[in-house]
């Protein structure tokens, strides 16, 4: 039944007309492609604005008026104006939050400080790894998140997991103040994420449904590359330390620990589940069975010198930032850096959900990898869900419709975590 459902979904989507999301033959996979334009002509800048920033509005990471004001002052495709306008907005919103906090208005302060934190985070997108502002603004974002987190009830806790010669930073928010063990969602990001991104991705949806919410930066993510900790192909090793921490908490029900990974997390989570049966259910947007093969279809990874000269400053900076996180010098090396970065779905014996948008699924390589994953999962409750463009749920990681992600994900988890 599992494979039959996969066929029906695949066939239905393939009947739909192709848009400009991927190459006409469907062989290329551009994770930052969008179905339609939000504001900018630069496609990479438009992806970040429409999906990451506007998508965060529903969870308190941005306000529409603030976001469009900043966007209106940014030169299309220009990194410097992007960095300066979001930074200026962050400072303005932070000042309003500080004023509210001093006057004792805790809710107003929390809302402003949360947005200020995220605007600082947004201001460092497409920023070179050797720019000192990257770490400075990252620390500012983190400090404001910690401050705002204490204004929640229950509070948003900051924690660190010792790992090798560093610590992995994370956030945890309890489902309630009862002290009883609860269902827990562990959220894992991808190649460009910080824990702040993941909080604004689905923390509210988790809490509304009575789940603990937990997220953490793995090597390669957040600010860890500043300290020499880039992406690795055995992410299951740091993930074991993360699960150790989660299960050390009395408020985490060990029978109901689920993990959800987006983008690169669609490999990190199932790879961890292969080795760690303490993870009781997993979800991926989407599944990355083999990162080497997927990177080999990404336009940036096989771009020629001529191609790269045609890139906008913003797009070039985004690609450079990804290279920095993998510890490589040029985009073509990203393919080899992911050799052996895989998971084997036949060795995963818990329910698994593949969740992705219609636009992303048009890539033939994405289709191929989802089929391999779904065919291999051993639990009959595993399934694939493809969300449609006409509900604004089509792009990479479905960041433009987080309410729908929450509905699909948690309705499924409620059914399998019994």
C-alpha positions in Angstrom: 0.0 0.0 0.0 2.9 2.4 0.8 4.4 2.1 -2.6 1.0 2.3 -4.3 0.3 5.6 -2.6 3.7 6.9 -3.7 2.8 6.0 -7.4 -0.5 7.8 -7.3 1.0 10.9 -5.9 3.9 10.9 -8.3 1.7 10.3 -11.3 -0.7 13.1 -10.4 2.0 15.6 -10.0 3.7 14.6 -13.2 0.5 15.4 -15.1 0.8 19.1 -14.0 2.4 21.6 -16.4 6.0 22.5 -15.7 6.7 26.0 -14.4 10.1 27.7 -14.3 10.9 26.1 -11.0 13.4 23.7 -12.5 15.2 23.1 -15.8 12.8 22.2 -18.6 13.9 18.5 -18.6 13.6 18.4 -14.8 17.2 17.2 -14.3 18.4 20.3 -12.5 17.6 21.0 -8.9 17.7 24.6 -7.8 16.7 24.7 -4.2 16.2 28.5 -4.3 13.9 28.5 -7.3 10.4 29.8 -6.7 7.1 29.3 -8.6 6.4 33.0 -8.9 8.1 36.3 -8.0 7.5 37.9 -4.6 9.3 41.2 -4.9 12.9 41.1 -6.3 14.1 40.2 -9.9 17.1 38.5 -8.4 15.8 35.0 -7.9 18.0 34.2 -4.9 17.1 37.4 -3.1 13.5 36.8 -4.0 13.6 33.3 -2.5 15.0 34.6 0.7 12.5 37.4 0.9 9.4 35.4 0.0 10.1 32.2 1.8 12.4 32.8 4.7 11.2 36.3 5.7 7.6 36.5 4.7 7.2 32.9 5.7 8.2 33.7 9.2 5.5 36.3 9.7 3.0 33.7 10.9 5.3 32.7 13.7 6.4 36.2 14.8 9.7 36.4 13.0 8.7 39.4 10.9 6.0 41.9 10.2 4.7 42.5 6.6 5.0 46.3 6.8 8.5 46.2 8.2 9.6 43.6 5.7 8.3 45.4 2.7 9.7 48.7 3.9 13.2 47.2 4.2 12.8 45.5 0.8 11.8 48.7 -0.9 15.1 50.2 0.1 17.3 47.3 -1.1 18.9 47.4 -4.5 17.9 44.3 -6.4 20.7 41.7 -6.3 23.0 43.9 -4.1 24.4 42.3 -1.0 25.5 45.6 0.7 22.1 47.1 0.7 20.5 43.9 1.9 22.9 43.8 4.9 22.5 47.4 5.8 18.7 47.7 5.5 17.9 44.6 7.6 20.5 45.7 10.1 19.0 49.1 10.4 15.5 47.6 10.8 16.8 45.3 13.5 18.1 48.2 15.5 14.9 50.1 15.2 12.7 47.2 16.4 15.2 46.4 19.2 14.9 49.9 20.5 11.2 49.7 20.6 11.5 46.3 22.4 13.9 47.7 25.0 11.5 50.6 25.7 8.6 48.3 26.2 10.6 46.0 28.5 11.8 49.0 30.7 8.1 50.0 31.0 7.1 46.5 32.1 5.2 45.6 29.0 6.5 42.0 28.7 4.3 40.8 25.8 5.1 43.9 23.7 8.8 43.6 24.6 8.9 39.9 23.7 7.3 40.4 20.3 9.6 43.3 19.4 12.7 41.6 20.6 11.9 38.4 18.7 11.5 40.2 15.5 14.7 42.3 16.1 16.6 39.1 16.7 15.4 37.7 13.4 16.1 40.8 11.5 19.7 40.6 12.8 19.8 37.1 11.5 18.4 38.1 8.1 21.0 40.9 7.9 23.8 38.3 7.8 22.4 36.3 4.9 24.8 36.2 1.9 27.6 37.5 4.1 31.1 36.1 3.5 32.5 33.9 6.3 35.5 36.1 6.8 33.4 39.2 7.4 33.6 40.0 11.2 30.0 41.3 11.1 28.8 37.8 10.5 29.8 36.6 14.0 29.0 39.9 15.6 25.4 40.0 14.3 25.0 36.3 14.9 25.8 36.8 18.6 23.5 39.8 18.7 20.7 37.7 17.3 21.4 34.9 19.8 21.5 37.2 22.8 18.1 38.8 21.9 16.5 35.4 21.4 17.7 34.4 24.9 16.3 37.6 26.3 13.0 37.3 24.5 12.8 33.6 25.4 12.6 34.4 29.1 9.4 36.4 28.4 7.5 33.2 27.3 5.6 31.0 29.7 7.0 28.4 29.7 10.2 30.1 28.8 12.3 29.4 25.7 15.4 27.8 27.2 18.9 28.1 25.7 21.1 25.0 26.2 24.4 23.6 24.9 25.4 20.0 24.3 29.1 19.2 24.7 30.4 17.5 21.6 34.1 16.7 20.8 35.9 20.0 21.3 32.9 22.3 21.1 29.3 22.7 22.2 26.2 22.4 20.0 23.8 25.3 20.8 20.1 24.8 21.0 16.7 26.0 22.1 14.0 24.1 24.1 10.5 25.1 25.0 8.4 22.8 27.2 4.9 22.0 26.2 3.6 23.2 29.6 4.6 23.7 33.2 3.2 20.4 34.5 6.6 18.7 34.6 5.1 15.6 33.0 6.9 13.9 30.1 5.5 15.1 26.8 5.7 14.4 23.1 8.8 16.2 21.7 9.7 17.5 18.2 13.4 17.8 17.5 13.8 20.2 14.5 17.0 20.0 12.4 17.9 22.4 9.7 20.0 22.3 6.5 22.9 23.9 4.8 22.3 27.5 5.7 20.2 27.5 8.9 20.5 28.8 12.4 18.4 27.6 15.4 16.6 30.9 15.2 15.3 30.0 11.7 13.9 26.8 13.0 12.2 28.4 16.0 10.4 30.7 13.6 9.7 27.8 11.3 7.5 25.6 13.5 7.9 26.3 17.3 4.5 27.9 17.6 2.8 25.0 15.8 4.6 22.6 18.1 3.5 24.4 21.3 -0.1 24.8 20.2 -0.4 21.1 19.8 1.1 20.2 23.2 4.6 19.2 22.0 7.9 20.2 23.5 9.9 22.0 20.8 13.7 21.4 20.5 16.2 22.6 17.9 20.0 22.5 17.7 22.8 23.6 15.4 24.9 20.7 14.1 28.5 21.1 12.7 28.2 23.3 9.6 25.2 25.2 10.9 24.7 28.5 12.7 28.0 30.0 14.0 29.9 26.7 14.3 31.9 27.1 11.1 33.5 30.2 12.7 35.2 27.7 15.0 36.2 25.2 12.4 33.2 22.9 12.6 31.9 22.5 9.1 29.6 19.9 7.6 30.5 16.3 7.9 29.2 13.1 6.3 28.6 11.3 9.7 26.0 13.6 11.2 24.6 10.7 13.1 27.5 11.1 15.5 26.6 14.6 16.8 22.9 13.6 16.5 23.5 10.8 19.1 24.8 13.5 21.5 21.7 15.5 20.8 19.3 12.6 21.5 21.3 11.8 24.7 20.6 15.3 25.9 16.9 15.2 24.9 16.3 11.9 26.8 18.2 13.2 29.8 15.3 15.7 30.4 12.4 14.5 32.6 10.0 16.5 30.5 10.7 14.4 27.3 8.7 11.2 26.9 11.2 8.7 25.5 8.5 6.8 23.7 7.4 10.0 21.8 10.5 11.6 20.5 10.2 12.7 16.8 12.7 14.4 14.5 11.9 16.6 11.5 14.6 17.8 9.1 14.3 20.3 6.3 16.7 20.7 3.4 20.0 19.0 4.4 18.1 18.0 7.5 16.2 15.6 5.2 19.4 13.6 5.3 20.7 14.3 8.8 17.5 13.1 10.5 17.0 9.7 8.7 20.8 9.1 8.9 20.5 9.5 12.7 17.4 7.2 12.8 19.4 4.5 11.0 21.7 4.3 14.0 19.5 5.4 16.9 16.2 3.6 17.6 15.4 6.0 20.3 14.0 8.3 17.6 10.5 7.1 17.3 9.3 8.9 14.2 10.9 11.0 11.5 9.8 13.5 8.9 11.8 15.1 6.0 11.2 18.0 3.6 12.4 16.4 1.5 14.3 13.1 1.8 17.9 13.3 0.7 19.0 9.7 0.2 22.3 10.7 -1.4 23.6 14.3 -1.1 26.4 13.6 -3.6 23.9 12.8 -6.4 21.6 15.7 -5.5 24.5 18.3 -5.4 25.5 17.0 -8.8 22.2 18.3 -10.2 22.5 21.8 -8.6 23.3 24.5 -11.1 25.7 26.3 -8.8 27.8 23.1 -8.3 28.5 22.6 -12.0 28.5 26.3 -13.1 31.3 27.3 -15.5 33.5 30.4 -15.0 31.3 32.1 -17.6 28.2 31.2 -15.6 29.6 32.5 -12.4 30.5 35.9 -14.0 26.9 36.3 -14.8 25.7 35.8 -11.2 24.4 38.8 -9.2 26.5 39.8 -6.2 23.8 38.4 -3.9 23.6 35.0 -5.6 27.4 34.7 -5.7 27.6 35.5 -2.0 25.0 32.9 -1.1 27.0 30.2 -3.0 30.2 31.4 -1.3 28.5 31.1 2.1 27.5 27.5 1.4 31.0 26.7 0.4 32.3 28.2 3.6 30.0 25.9 5.6 31.3 22.9 3.8 35.0 24.0 4.1 35.5 24.1 0.4 36.9 26.9 -1.9 34.6 26.7 -4.9 31.1 25.5 -5.8 32.3 22.5 -7.8 33.9 21.0 -4.7 30.5 20.8 -3.0 29.7 17.6 -5.0 32.8 15.7 -3.8 32.4 17.1 -0.3 29.1 15.1 -0.1 30.4 11.8 -1.4 29.2 9.2 1.0 26.7 11.5 2.6 23.7 9.1 2.5 21.1 7.2 4.4 19.7 3.7 3.8 15.9 3.7 4.3 15.8 -0.1 4.6 17.6 0.3 7.9 15.0 2.7 9.3 12.3 0.9 11.3 10.1 3.8 12.5 7.3 5.7 10.7 8.7 8.1 8.2 7.0 11.1 6.5 8.2 12.6 3.2 6.7 16.1 2.9 7.5 18.5 0.1 5.9 21.0 -2.3 4.8 20.4 -5.8 7.4 22.7 -7.3 10.3 21.0 -5.6 9.0 17.5 -6.6 9.2 18.4 -10.3 12.9 17.7 -10.1 13.6 14.2 -11.5 16.4 13.7 -9.0 14.1 14.7 -6.1 11.5 12.2 -7.4 14.1 9.5 -7.7 15.4 9.9 -4.2 11.9 10.0 -2.7 11.0 6.8 -4.4 14.1 5.1 -3.1 13.4 6.3 0.4 9.7 5.3 0.3 10.3 1.9 -1.2 12.8 1.2 1.5 11.1 2.3 4.7 10.0 -0.7 6.7 7.1 0.8 8.7 3.8 0.6 6.9 2.7 3.9 8.3 5.4 5.7 6.3 4.0 7.9 3.5 4.7 10.8 1.1 2.7 14.0 1.0 3.1 16.6 -1.8 1.5 19.9 -1.1 0.1 22.0 -4.0 1.1 25.3 -5.6 -2.4 26.6 -5.4 -2.2 26.6 -1.6 1.0 28.5 -1.7 3.0 25.4 -0.6 5.3 24.5 -3.4 8.9 25.8 -2.8 11.9 24.3 -1.1 11.1 23.2 2.5 7.6 24.7 2.2 8.7 27.8 4.1 6.0 29.9 2.5 3.1 28.0 4.2 4.2 27.0 7.7 0.7 26.6 8.9 0.1 23.9 6.3 3.3 22.2 7.2 2.2 22.1 10.9 -1.1 20.7 10.0 0.3 17.8 7.9 3.2 17.1 10.2 1.5 17.1 13.5 -1.7 15.4 12.4 0.5 12.5 11.1 2.6 12.5 14.3 -0.5 12.4 16.5 -1.5 9.3 14.6 1.8 7.4 14.8 3.0 8.5 18.3 0.3 6.6 20.2 
